[in-house]
């Protein structure tokens, strides 16, 4: 279940608000310029290729490209049997920003985005069918958990792809990790 948990940065042990209604989540995120949508499901084989996935969602991807100026789209996938899963997890666990919007559509699996607005941290557990677009300059980080299992379509305005600028803040280490918050979703 898609879940938004909101924390005060000075009280990171417990969320003061937890939402599971997609419309309420979208409204709460929209107040900070974050786009959240749920796209219809497509039937794809478990071993679908990048090309098959992009073709299945070609209408939605093309719409976003035209609307937002994205230049490229690709597919990223990670499974628990990946020998570099811990290194990949660590790569995204510290607070950072980007000079372009970060857009992810979850074709399968789940992952946890943390968005830092003022003194509040919004932890969004994304599931299959969830689209999130994090505006450029937004302080955030991502936790895929110790046994990552997801496939996402990514869109970029910069053909070079994902480039992070780390803030040097330790806020990410003070908030509950994926292991605890994924349990919130039940």
Buried (B, 14 or more C-beta within 10 A) or exposed (E): EBBBBBBBBEEBEEBEEBBBEBEEBBEBBEEBBBBBBBBEEBEBEEEBEBEEBBEBBEEBBEEBBEEBEBEEBEBBBBEEEBEEBEEBBEBBBBBBBBEBBBBBBBBBBBBBBBBBBEEBBBBBBBBBBBBBBBBEEBBBBBBBBEBBBBBBBBBBBEEEEEEBEEBEBEBBEBBBBBEEBBEBBE
